[in-house]
Amino acid sequence: MRTEWGFTHLISLESFNDISNGYLVDDCCIFGAEVFLMEPNYKCECLSMIKEPEDNTIIFKMENFSKLDKKYYESAVQTIGDSKWKLIVYPRGHVESKGKAKGKWIVCPSGNAKFKGKALSVFLELVEVPLKRKVYAEYKLRVRDQINDNHKEFTGIRRITRDFPPAHYLFKVESFSLLAKIGVEKYESDVFEAAGHKWRLSLYPNGDNKSNGSGFISLYLVIDDTENLPLTWEVNVSFRLFVLDQIRDKYLTIEDSDGAVKRFHWMKTEWGFAQLVSLESFNDTSNGYLVRDCCIFGAEVFLVERNCKWECLSMIKEPEDNTIIFKMENFSKLDKKYYESAVHTIGDSKWKLTVYPRGNVKFKGKALSVFLELAEADKLPLKRKVYAEYKLRVRDQINDNHMEFTVERWFSATSANWGYPQFMALKVLHDASKGFIVNDSLIVEAEITLISKVKRFS
């Protein structure tokens, strides 16, 4: 019942055609796909995620900005979905909170005292949060460039919960508080294998201070056993990290909100999240992350292999040797139902003309029928199509006042020919003054002016 998924609004044509974005360069573009199988051996939970909800933008215009003297300012409350939200802006930087405050996330800067008087601080706050209710949101915090539209904006980290465990590794830490108290900066797990490589998890129980992780649990994925790889090695993966909610038996899943593929190489051997989860939230026993001083982390790693197949679709205008000329001599003596020209290669496709001298089907005895056919269409890969713009023409050999029609058509194995069963009335065709038949010869042509060509690479 459902054989395809995708995006009707993948990218706007305006953005796509803007050469500065790099999507369309020299009239060439490249698309791609990644498919990961998730085995259906898990329990199912239904959560509605509303994409692009109505009235989804909070606009907070702060006038007389230079004269603002309060510590912070709040926007009006706005309902999006079934939740209420507001913006909080600290014109001269935020001091009190370190990263996450209750119900709100700081994005720029991290909120340390060192930014007071040096940076603008911006929060999105969820208003009126029901007890233990969690609301997931993907959002952009933006300061508008009102002149050039070169806005400053940030996106967050994607956090969702799911029932089934990580596919590749679980890392249990007992007596977590003792690990945190002894002052160890980080602890690396044993090696585990996933996606054809060896990995470790690197845990910072008190946060990775060098990467703005103060006040958070920091967790990274580290590639291991790279000594035998060539100097120019690189491994591209998509990964998720997890924290188990032991009370509800659900896994908090953390990944980049844009689903970015991470490239591991000799100069960059770890990726992860300095702000995986705040220590305040982690140590709150009601959240289930730390139960009886025990916590469980996890990882999934999916390899994005470089041996992908390529397909290049080209639209060739005025291809070489693009005209099929079919000269039919002794035309008055032709007695077969139809005649076919020799096969002619144009682009990387083979074509031929099919002509019915006395008409095809209901126009039999009334008109000349002319068709262009994609030869060997049955040899095309499944569902492959070939596009052609072409002219079907009967030459006026005296006055050059040719009879012709222009066609735009996709050809395939199930639709291999296209033309006109009533191309020209036989009465007009045989009128000697028209010049279509001279010395008992008729010349029929197909001129292909635009054709698609597909190349596959591995």
N, C-alpha and C positions, 0 to 999 in steps of 0.2 A: 504493500500500500504506500510505502514511502521509499523511493529509490534514489533520492538526491537531497542533499542539503547544501546550503551556501548562503550567499549574501547578495540580495538585490541591490543594495546600496554599498557595494564594495568600496568605491571611491567616486567622488563626483567627477563628471567629465571636465568641469572647469579646472579642477586640481590636476586631473590626469593629463590634460592637454597643455598645462603650464610647463614649459620646458625647464624652468628653473627648479622644478621638483624632481626632475630626472626620471620620471616614469616613462615618458615617450621621448626617445632620443634618436635622431636620424630616422624618424618614422618607424622606430622599432621599440617593442615593449616585451617584457618577460614576466610571465606568471608562473606560479609554482604551487605545490601542494605537499602537505605532510599528513599522513594517516597513521594513527596509533590505535591499536586494538585494545579495548578494555574488556576483559573477560566478564561475561554476565553471571558470575557465580557470587553474587552479593545481594544483600538486602536492598530494598529500594525505598527512598524517601523522596517525597514530592515537595519541591520548593519552587515557588514562582519567582522568576527573575524578570523584571520589567525593563526592557531595553528602550531607551529614549522615552521616558515617561513624559506626559504632558506637562507643560509649564515647568520645565526642568532646570531653569537657570535662575539663580539668585543674583541680582544686580545691585551692588551696594555703591552708590555714588557718594563720595565724601567731598563735599564742597568746602571752600576756605581751608584747605588742608594745612596750609602753613600756620594757621592760627589755632589748630586743634591742640588742646593742652591736657586732655584727659589721658589716663593710662591706656585705655582701650575703648573701642566703640563697637556697638553691635548693630547688625542690620535688622530690618523687620523680619518677623518669623514668616516662613513660606512653607506651604504644604506641598510636598512632592511625593507621589505615591500615596500612602496612608500615614506618612511620617512628617513631622514638622522640623524644619531646619533653619539655622541662621548662621551668618558669618560673624566672626569676631576678628577685629583688626587692631593690632598694637602699632600705632604710627611710628614709635621709636624703639620697637623691639620688646620682646617678652622676657620676663625674668623668672617668675615663680615656678613654672612647670618645666620639667625636663622631658621633652618629647611628648608624652601622652598625658593629657588631663582627663578627668572623668568625663566621658561622653564626647570628647572632642579630640581631633588630631591636628597637631601642628605640622606644617609642611615647610615653611621657610621663615626663619631659620629653625634650628633644632630646639630652641628655647632656652639655651644656657644664658647665664648672666652676662657672659662675655659679649653677647650680641646687643645688649641694651645700648641704645644710642648709635648702633652701627647697622642695624638691619630692620626691615619691615617684617613683622610676624603676622601670619594669617592662619586662622582656624576655621574649620567647619564643625558646627556643633549640632548634635541631635537633641532636640528639645523634648521634654516630657517622655523619658524612656520608661516603659513598663518594666516591672521587676523581672530580672533575668531574661528579658527579651533582647535579642540581638538583631540588628538591622544591617544588612550588607549593602555597601554602596561603592560603585566605581565612579570617580568624579575627577574633575580638573579644577584646581584652584588657579585663578588667573588674575593678573594685573594687566589691564588693557593698555596697549600702545595706541593712543588716540590719534596719532599722526600717520604712522607707517603700517599699522596693524601687525607689528612684530611683537606680539604679546609675550609676556613672561608667564609661563604656566608650568604646573607640576601635576603629575599623576601619582597615585599611591601604589601600595602593594596589595595584591589580591589575596583576601582571606575568606575562605569558606569552610564549612564543616561537611564531613561525609562519613558514612558508616563503615565502608570497607577499608582495610588496613593498607599501608604502603606496599607496593609490589616487590620492593627489593631489599629493604633493610629496616630493622627496628633496633633502637639503642636505648637500653634501660639504665637509668642512673638511680642507685639506692643511696640513702643518706646524703641527699643533695645538699642540705644545709652545711654539712661538714666540708664538702667539696668547695662550697662557696666561701666558707670561713677561713680555710687554710691559705687563701690568697693565690691559688693557682690561676694563672691568666687564662689558660685554655687547656682543654683535654681532648685528645684525638682518639676516636674509636678504633677498634680493630678494622682490618681491611675487609671489604665486601666486594663482590663482583656484580656488575650490572652493565648492560649495553656493551659487552665485550671488553670492558676495562676494569681496573681495580680502583676502589675509592675508599675514603675515610670521611667521617663526620668530625668536624672541629667545633667543639662547644666552648663558649665563653660564658661561664656561669654568672659572672658579674658584668657582662657586657664588654664588647670590643671598644675600648675608649679611643683607640686610634682612628676608628671609623664612625665616630659619633654614636656609639652604642651604649653610652652611659645610661643606666636606669633600665636597661633591657637585657633579655637573654639574646645572645648572638650565636648564630649557627651557620656553618659554612660546609659546602661540599668540596672535598679536596681530592684531586686525582693523584693516584699513587702508582709506584712501580713504573716510572717513565724512563728509567735509565737506559733501557734497551731500545727505546724509540729513536727514530732519526732526529737530527737536530731541528729540522723544520716541522716536527710533528704538530698536529692540532687535532682536537676532538671537539666536535660540536654536539651539544646536548640540550635537551629541554628537561628541566627537573623541578620537582616539588619537594619541600620539606614539611614535616608534620610534627604536631604535638598532640598526644592523646589526652582527651578529656575522659578520665577514668571513671567519673561518676555517670556520665551519659553514654559511655562507650562510643564516642565519636572522635574523629580525628580533625583537629584544626589544620587546614591545608594552606600553606603559604607559598605563593609563587608570584613572579612579576605580573602585574596587571596587564601588560601588553604581550605576555606570552613569549618574550624575547628568547631566542636561542643564544646560549652562552658558549663562547669559544675558549676552550682550555688550550694553552700552549706553554712552552717552556718559560715564558715570562709571566704567565698568569695561570697559576695552578689551582686556584680556589675561587669559587663564587658562592654567594649566599646572602644572608640578611643580618646586618648589624642590629636591626631593630625587629627581631623575629616576633617577640611578644614582650610587653613591658613587665618589669619585675613586680610591679604593683598587681597587675592582672595575674601573673604567674603564681605569685604567693597567696593569692586569694583562694582559699580552699573551696569556695563555692563554684569556682570555675572548673575544678577537677584536674588541673594540670599537675599539681603537686599534692599527692595524697599519701599520707603516712611517710612523708619525706622521700617519696619515690616519684620519678617522672619518666616518661617514655617519649623518645623522639624517633623520627623515621625519615626515610628518603625514597624517592622514585627517580630513576634516571632513564631517559629515553634517548637513544643515539639518533642523531640526524646525520645520516651517512652522506658522504660526498659522491657516492656512485649513483646519483640520481640520473634518471633518463631525462633527456632534453627533447623538446619538440619546438621547432621554429616554423611559424606560419608567416609566409611572405606573400604580399600582394604585388604581382609583377605587372607593371603597365607597359603596353606595347612590347610583348615578348618577341624574341627573335623568331624569324621564319613563322609568322603567326597567321598565315592565310592558307587555307585548304582550297585548291582549285580543282574542280571536278568537271572536266570537259566530256560531255556526252555526245559522241558522234553517231551518225546514222540514227538520229533521234526518232524520226518517223517510223523506223523499223523496229524500235524497241518494244518487246512484247511481254517482258516480265512484269510482275506486280511492282517491284521496286529494285533499285540499284544502289550499290554502296561504293563510295570512293575508296581509294587506298587509305590505309591508316597513316596518320600524320602526328608526329610528336611535337607538342607545344608545351613549354614549361617542362614538367616531368610527367605529363599525362598524355595519353594517346587518344586521338580523336578521328572521327570519320563522318562523312555526310551520307545521309540516306535520302534518296529522292524517289517519289512515286510519280512517274510520268503522267498517269491518268487519274491521280488523286487517291486518297486514302479514306477508307470507311465511308462515311456519309457523303463525302465530297468526291467519291469515285465518279469519273466521267464529267466532272464539273470544274476541277481545279488541280493545279500542280501542288503537291505536298512536299515540303522540305523540312528536314530535321537534322540537328547536330547531335551526335551520340558520343558519349564517353566510352571508348573501347576498353575492354577488359575491366569494366566497372566491378565485375564479380571478384576481382583480385584485390580490391581495396581492403584495407583493414576494417574491422567491424565498426560501423557507424562513421567512417571517414567520409567527408564530403569535399568536393572540389568546386570552387566558385569560378564562374566565367561571365564576363561581359563580352558579347560578340554581335556581329552583324551577319545575318543571312542575306545573300544577294544573288539575284539572277542578272547577269550582265547584258546590257544593251550594247551589242557589238557594233552598232552603227553610230548612235548619237551620244553614247556614254550616259544616257538617262536611265540608270540602273534602277531596278526594283529591289528595295532592301528594307529590312526590319532590324531593329536593335533589341537585344534580349539581355536580361540580367537573371542569372539562374545558378542555384546550387545543384550539382549533380552528385548522385550517390548510386550504390548498387541497386537500390529500389526505385530510383528515378534517373535512369541512365541517358535518356534522350529528351530533347525539347525542341519544338519548332512550330511550324504552322501547317496544319492539314489543308488550309485554304490560303496558300501563299499567293497564288495568282490564278485568276480565272483562265481556263484553257482557251477561251475565245481571245483573250488579250495575249496570251502566250504565243498563239499561232498567227497573230496579226503581223504580217511581214514588215509593215511600216514601223513597228515598234523595235525591231532589231534584236529580239531575244533569240530567235533561231536564224542562224546564217549558215548557208551551205550544209543545212541539216545537222547543225551542231548547236548544242545548248551548253552554256557555261554557268555552273552554280558554284558559289563561293561561300566560305565561312571565314570571317576575319575576327580573330579573338583579340580584343583590345586590352583586356585585364583578366588575369588568371591568378588563382591562389596556388601556392606551392608549399608543401610541407616537407621539412627535413627532420629526421629523428637522430639524436645522438645518445650515446650511452657513456 
